[in-house]
């Protein structure tokens, strides 16, 4: 049960399957230095930071479209226009 909990928790933290395998293998070698574990965790944090930056940019873009919307008719909706422009690019 401990192994399944380890995997579940690692996945909840967003680790990719390959990283979970590496971490699981490393967890079975308790006397090894933890430098590899630290490296995996640092890479994961960098990935999280990239995703947060991307999500923040997406949020700003959507908020800008929403703020620019005149709240009139769908045919004049800035959100719809922005989505159409993005899909044409």
MMTF fields as JSON, N, C-alpha, C and O atoms, coordinates in Angstrom:
{
  "mmtfVersion": "1.0.0",
  "mmtfProducer": "UNKNOWN",
  "numBonds": 355,
  "numAtoms": 356,
  "numGroups": 89,
  "numChains": 1,
  "numModels": 1,
  "chainsPerModel": [1],
  "groupsPerChain": [89],
  "chainIdList": ["A"],
  "bondAtomList": [4, 2, 8, 6, 12, 10, 16, 14, 20, 18, 24, 22, 28, 26, 32, 30, 36, 34, 40, 38, 44, 42, 48, 46, 52, 50, 56, 54, 60, 58, 64, 62, 68, 66, 72, 70, 76, 74, 80, 78, 84, 82, 88, 86, 92, 90, 96, 94, 100, 98, 104, 102, 108, 106, 112, 110, 116, 114, 120, 118, 124, 122, 128, 126, 132, 130, 136, 134, 140, 138, 144, 142, 148, 146, 152, 150, 156, 154, 160, 158, 164, 162, 168, 166, 172, 170, 176, 174, 180, 178, 184, 182, 188, 186, 192, 190, 196, 194, 200, 198, 204, 202, 208, 206, 212, 210, 216, 214, 220, 218, 224, 222, 228, 226, 232, 230, 236, 234, 240, 238, 244, 242, 248, 246, 252, 250, 256, 254, 260, 258, 264, 262, 268, 266, 272, 270, 276, 274, 280, 278, 284, 282, 288, 286, 292, 290, 296, 294, 300, 298, 304, 302, 308, 306, 312, 310, 316, 314, 320, 318, 324, 322, 328, 326, 332, 330, 336, 334, 340, 338, 344, 342, 348, 346, 352, 350],
  "bondOrderList": [1, 1, 1, 1, 1, 1, 1, 1, 1, 1, 1, 1, 1, 1, 1, 1, 1, 1, 1, 1, 1, 1, 1, 1, 1, 1, 1, 1, 1, 1, 1, 1, 1, 1, 1, 1, 1, 1, 1, 1, 1, 1, 1, 1, 1, 1, 1, 1, 1, 1, 1, 1, 1, 1, 1, 1, 1, 1, 1, 1, 1, 1, 1, 1, 1, 1, 1, 1, 1, 1, 1, 1, 1, 1, 1, 1, 1, 1, 1, 1, 1, 1, 1, 1, 1, 1, 1, 1],
  "groupList": [{"groupName": "UNK", "atomNameList": ["N", "CA", "C", "O"], "elementList": ["N", "C", "C", "O"], "formalChargeList": [0, 0, 0, 0], "bondAtomList": [1, 0, 2, 1, 3, 2], "bondOrderList": [1, 1, 2], "singleLetterCode": "X", "chemCompType": "L-PEPTIDE LINKING"}],
  "groupTypeList": [0, 0, 0, 0, 0, 0, 0, 0, 0, 0, 0, 0, 0, 0, 0, 0, 0, 0, 0, 0, 0, 0, 0, 0, 0, 0, 0, 0, 0, 0, 0, 0, 0, 0, 0, 0, 0, 0, 0, 0, 0, 0, 0, 0, 0, 0, 0, 0, 0, 0, 0, 0, 0, 0, 0, 0, 0, 0, 0, 0, 0, 0, 0, 0, 0, 0, 0, 0, 0, 0, 0, 0, 0, 0, 0, 0, 0, 0, 0, 0, 0, 0, 0, 0, 0, 0, 0, 0, 0],
  "groupIdList": [1, 2, 3, 4, 5, 6, 7, 8, 9, 10, 11, 12, 13, 14, 15, 16, 17, 18, 19, 20, 21, 22, 23, 24, 25, 26, 27, 28, 29, 30, 31, 32, 33, 34, 35, 36, 37, 38, 39, 40, 41, 42, 43, 44, 45, 46, 47, 48, 49, 50, 51, 52, 53, 54, 55, 56, 57, 58, 59, 60, 61, 62, 63, 64, 65, 66, 67, 68, 69, 70, 71, 72, 73, 74, 75, 76, 77, 78, 79, 80, 81, 82, 83, 84, 85, 86, 87, 88, 89],
  "secStructList": [7, 2, 2, 2, 2, 2, 2, 2, 2, 2, 2, 2, 6, 6, 7, 7, 2, 2, 2, 2, 2, 2, 2, 2, 2, 2, 2, 6, 7, 6, 6, 1, 7, 6, 2, 2, 2, 2, 2, 2, 2, 2, 2, 2, 2, 2, 2, 2, 2, 2, 2, 2, 2, 2, 2, 2, 2, 2, 2, 2, 2, 2, 2, 2, 2, 2, 2, 2, 7, 7, 1, 1, 7, 4, 4, 4, 7, 2, 2, 2, 2, 2, 2, 2, 2, 2, 2, 2, 7],
  "xCoordList": [0.817, 0.0, 0.862, 0.46, 2.015, 2.907, 3.362, 3.461, 3.638, 4.087, 2.984, 3.252, 1.76, 0.631, 0.386, 0.102, 0.495, 0.341, 1.434, 1.177, 2.645, 3.773, 3.461, 3.597, 3.046, 2.736, 1.58, 1.648, 0.539, -0.636, -0.244, -0.647, 0.525, 0.915, 1.818, 1.661, 2.749, 3.631, 2.824, 3.106, 1.832, 0.97, 0.118, -0.101, -0.363, -1.128, -0.283, -0.801, 1.015, 1.929, 2.311, 3.026, 1.831, 2.032, 3.248, 3.57, 3.941, 5.096, 4.652, 3.652, 5.404, 5.138, 5.449, 6.173, 4.895, 5.051, 6.529, 6.952, 7.309, 8.739, 9.452, 10.292, 9.12, 9.739, 9.31, 10.11, 8.045, 7.562, 8.345, 8.734, 8.579, 9.371, 10.767, 11.265, 11.396, 12.744, 12.727, 13.568, 11.777, 11.69, 11.415, 11.97, 10.57, 10.264, 11.52, 11.803, 12.261, 13.499, 14.503, 15.178, 14.591, 15.522, 15.078, 15.919, 13.78, 13.289, 13.674, 13.698, 13.971, 14.366, 15.861, 16.365, 16.563, 18.004, 18.261, 18.823, 17.864, 17.866, 19.243, 19.318, 20.311, 21.635, 22.323, 23.431, 21.688, 22.25, 22.078, 21.149, 22.974, 22.773, 21.48, 21.072, 20.854, 19.567, 19.702, 18.717, 20.894, 21.111, 20.215, 19.7, 20.024, 19.162, 17.708, 17.001, 17.269, 15.902, 15.728, 14.731, 16.71, 16.662, 16.588, 15.838, 17.351, 17.371, 16.003, 15.518, 15.398, 14.069, 13.065, 12.246, 13.127, 12.202, 12.42, 11.456, 13.677, 13.973, 13.433, 12.86, 13.613, 13.072, 11.554, 10.965, 10.94, 9.481, 9.02, 8.04, 9.716, 9.377, 9.533, 8.699, 10.59, 10.789, 9.639, 9.168, 9.194, 8.065, 6.793, 6.025, 6.572, 5.41, 5.461, 4.454, 6.631, 6.782, 6.479, 5.856, 6.918, 6.614, 5.107, 4.542, 4.474, 3.02, 2.269, 1.284, 2.716, 2.08, 2.221, 1.265, 3.398, 3.608, 2.689, 2.1, 2.567, 1.678, 0.22, -0.506, -0.198, -1.572, -1.833, -2.918, -0.847, -1.002, -1.158, -1.974, -0.378, -0.499, -1.86, -2.481, -2.323, -3.65, -4.742, -5.699, -4.587, -5.571, -5.613, -6.69, -4.427, -4.372, -5.036, -5.784, -4.749, -5.336, -6.861, -7.568, -7.357, -8.801, -9.436, -10.494, -8.794, -9.322, -9.353, -10.315, -8.314, -8.272, -9.436, -10.094, -9.685, -10.809, -12.132, -13.016, -12.264, -13.491, -13.693, -14.802, -12.612, -12.699, -13.056, -13.74, -12.588, -12.846, -14.236, -14.672, -14.912, -16.231, -17.254, -17.271, -18.091, -19.113, -20.351, -21.285, -20.377, -21.492, -22.806, -23.89, -22.657, -23.825, -24.249, -24.654, -24.152, -24.575, -23.378, -22.24, -23.656, -22.6, -21.827, -20.611, -22.51, -21.858, -20.827, -19.985, -20.876, -19.931, -19.029, -18.297, -19.083, -18.39, -16.883, -16.433, -16.118, -14.657, -14.069, -13.055, -14.673, -14.176, -14.28, -13.331, -15.431, -15.617, -14.638, -14.044, -14.47, -13.53, -12.103, -11.39, -11.693, -10.337, -10.125, -9.061, -11.133, -11.016, -10.932, -10.164, -11.716, -11.688, -10.34, -9.799, -9.796, -8.485, -7.405, -6.53, -7.468, -6.456, -6.514, -5.474, -7.719, -7.838, -7.404, -7.002, -7.481, -7.063, -5.555, -4.998, -4.885, -3.417, -2.669, -1.438],
  "yCoordList": [-1.196, 0.0, 1.262, 2.27, 1.235, 2.388, 2.822, 4.015, 1.847, 2.144, 2.856, 3.826, 2.38, 3.009, 4.426, 5.329, 4.62, 5.963, 6.893, 8.058, 6.38, 7.16, 7.62, 8.799, 6.683, 6.986, 7.98, 8.958, 7.737, 8.619, 10.037, 11.001, 10.168, 11.486, 12.187, 13.38, 11.449, 12.044, 12.537, 13.609, 11.773, 12.18, 13.388, 14.281, 13.419, 14.576, 15.841, 16.934, 15.692, 16.823, 17.174, 18.147, 16.377, 16.702, 16.089, 16.424, 15.201, 14.558, 13.67, 12.959, 13.716, 12.848, 11.4, 11.152, 10.459, 9.038, 8.641, 7.901, 9.129, 8.78, 9.269, 8.561, 10.467, 11.002, 10.196, 9.954, 9.782, 8.957, 7.656, 7.202, 7.051, 5.805, 6.035, 5.245, 7.141, 7.459, 7.667, 7.127, 8.441, 8.711, 7.441, 7.244, 6.596, 5.333, 4.458, 3.86, 4.393, 3.606, 4.188, 3.449, 5.503, 6.138, 5.929, 5.809, 5.886, 5.698, 4.33, 4.123, 3.407, 2.065, 1.959, 0.881, 3.081, 3.136, 4.224, 5.269, 3.998, 5.055, 5.607, 6.673, 4.931, 5.405, 6.212, 6.708, 6.35, 7.17, 8.647, 9.024, 9.477, 10.923, 11.344, 10.708, 12.388, 12.783, 13.788, 14.418, 13.944, 14.91, 14.633, 15.57, 13.374, 13.05, 13.402, 13.906, 13.14, 13.483, 15.001, 15.494, 15.735, 17.195, 17.69, 18.617, 17.082, 17.471, 17.256, 18.111, 16.115, 15.813, 16.839, 17.354, 17.132, 18.098, 19.494, 20.21, 19.886, 21.21, 21.316, 22.34, 20.263, 20.268, 20.397, 21.108, 19.711, 19.759, 21.17, 21.68, 21.784, 23.152, 24.111, 24.995, 23.94, 24.789, 24.598, 25.563, 23.364, 23.082, 23.739, 24.321, 23.648, 24.288, 25.794, 26.409, 26.383, 27.826, 28.222, 29.256, 27.402, 27.673, 27.614, 28.469, 26.598, 26.462, 27.609, 28.1, 28.04, 29.182, 30.428, 31.19, 30.644, 31.806, 31.737, 32.744, 30.556, 30.399, 30.65, 31.348, 30.089, 30.29, 31.753, 32.272, 32.416, 33.836, 34.666, 35.586, 34.343, 35.056, 34.802, 35.723, 33.562, 33.246, 33.985, 34.486, 34.044, 34.745, 36.222, 36.8, 36.843, 38.264, 38.522, 39.485, 37.64, 37.793, 37.682, 38.493, 36.693, 36.515, 37.676, 38.17, 38.11, 39.24, 40.5, 41.267, 40.724, 41.884, 41.838, 42.85, 40.673, 40.515, 40.774, 41.433, 40.26, 40.451, 41.928, 42.453, 42.583, 44.007, 44.86, 45.875, 44.442, 45.194, 44.916, 45.596, 43.951, 43.568, 44.639, 45.116, 45.001, 46.002, 45.43, 46.171, 44.133, 43.447, 43.66, 43.73, 43.759, 43.932, 42.606, 41.69, 42.513, 41.309, 40.409, 40.87, 39.141, 38.165, 38.546, 38.362, 39.067, 39.456, 40.553, 40.752, 41.272, 42.351, 42.021, 42.883, 40.799, 40.383, 40.283, 39.58, 40.975, 40.977, 39.61, 39.215, 38.894, 37.561, 36.639, 35.922, 36.655, 35.824, 36.25, 35.403, 37.563, 38.062, 37.596, 37.149, 37.703, 37.299, 35.814, 35.404, 35.004, 33.565, 33.267, 32.404, 33.975, 33.769, 34.191, 33.515, 35.302, 35.771, 34.76, 34.473, 34.23, 33.269, 31.988, 31.401, 31.54, 30.292, 30.469, 29.502, 31.697, 31.953, 32.068, 31.906, 32.346, 32.546, 31.251, 31.25],
  "zCoordList": [0.0, 0.0, 0.0, -0.581, 0.623, 0.675, -0.707, -0.993, -1.559, -2.925, -3.71, -4.419, -3.583, -4.277, -3.77, -4.557, -2.464, -1.902, -2.4, -2.703, -2.484, -3.004, -4.431, -4.759, -5.262, -6.667, -6.742, -7.486, -5.989, -5.996, -5.59, -6.241, -4.537, -4.055, -5.075, -5.334, -5.641, -6.654, -7.851, -8.387, -8.271, -9.392, -9.007, -9.826, -7.761, -7.29, -7.314, -7.541, -7.081, -7.139, -8.578, -8.818, -9.524, -10.934, -11.574, -12.714, -10.883, -11.49, -12.64, -12.538, -13.737, -14.883, -14.486, -13.523, -15.236, -14.928, -14.894, -14.006, -15.851, -15.887, -14.626, -14.072, -14.178, -12.963, -11.742, -10.838, -11.717, -10.597, -10.549, -9.472, -11.71, -11.747, -11.183, -10.381, -11.616, -11.126, -9.611, -8.892, -9.146, -7.706, -6.914, -5.833, -7.444, -6.781, -6.699, -5.661, -7.796, -7.8, -6.803, -6.086, -6.769, -5.829, -4.384, -3.493, -4.143, -2.776, -2.22, -1.007, -3.119, -2.692, -2.405, -2.088, -2.517, -2.25, -1.206, -1.535, 0.027, 1.05, 1.423, 2.034, 1.084, 1.482, 0.396, 0.602, -0.748, -1.833, -1.5, -0.786, -2.016, -1.851, -2.564, -3.536, -2.093, -2.659, -3.806, -4.19, -4.348, -5.431, -6.639, -7.248, -6.992, -8.134, -7.844, -8.717, -6.635, -6.242, -6.321, -6.849, -5.79, -5.836, -7.28, -7.586, -8.145, -9.553, -10.213, -10.955, -9.932, -10.474, -9.949, -10.71, -8.666, -8.068, -8.639, -8.909, -8.824, -9.411, -10.834, -11.207, -11.631, -12.996, -12.968, -13.782, -12.034, -11.924, -11.526, -12.069, -10.597, -10.192, -11.372, -11.569, -12.148, -13.334, -14.323, -14.926, -14.486, -15.368, -14.834, -15.601, -13.539, -12.922, -13.145, -13.494, -12.944, -13.145, -14.59, -14.827, -15.566, -16.98, -17.227, -17.91, -16.666, -16.854, -16.192, -16.744, -15.019, -14.351, -15.214, -15.359, -15.788, -16.656, -17.875, -18.268, -18.471, -19.627, -19.23, -19.937, -18.119, -17.659, -17.315, -17.581, -16.727, -16.4, -17.67, -17.715, -18.704, -19.977, -20.608, -21.138, -20.555, -21.084, -20.322, -20.912, -19.019, -18.203, -18.55, -18.693, -18.688, -19.043, -20.394, -20.559, -21.361, -22.693, -22.633, -23.23, -21.922, -21.813, -21.049, -21.437, -19.966, -19.193, -20.049, -19.984, -20.85, -21.743, -22.734, -22.973, -23.301, -24.233, -23.531, -24.08, -22.33, -21.568, -21.212, -21.307, -20.805, -20.454, -21.672, -21.545, -22.859, -24.082, -24.651, -25.579, -24.117, -24.623, -24.232, -23.097, -25.181, -24.922, -24.27, -23.963, -24.053, -23.409, -24.172, -23.592, -25.481, -26.344, -26.934, -26.218, -28.248, -28.963, -29.267, -29.348, -29.43, -29.705, -30.963, -31.019, -31.962, -33.205, -33.029, -33.905, -31.911, -31.626, -30.439, -29.95, -29.987, -28.766, -28.993, -29.898, -28.185, -28.301, -27.947, -28.522, -27.033, -26.677, -27.89, -28.206, -28.571, -29.762, -30.855, -31.521, -31.041, -32.05, -31.752, -32.65, -30.493, -30.118, -30.361, -30.827, -30.048, -30.287, -31.78, -32.205, -32.564, -34.021, -34.595, -35.471, -34.109, -34.573, -34.23, -35.047, -33.037, -32.553, -33.364, -33.664, -33.728, -34.473, -35.925, -36.573, -36.44, -37.815, -37.928, -39.014, -36.812, -36.836, -36.968, -37.002]
}
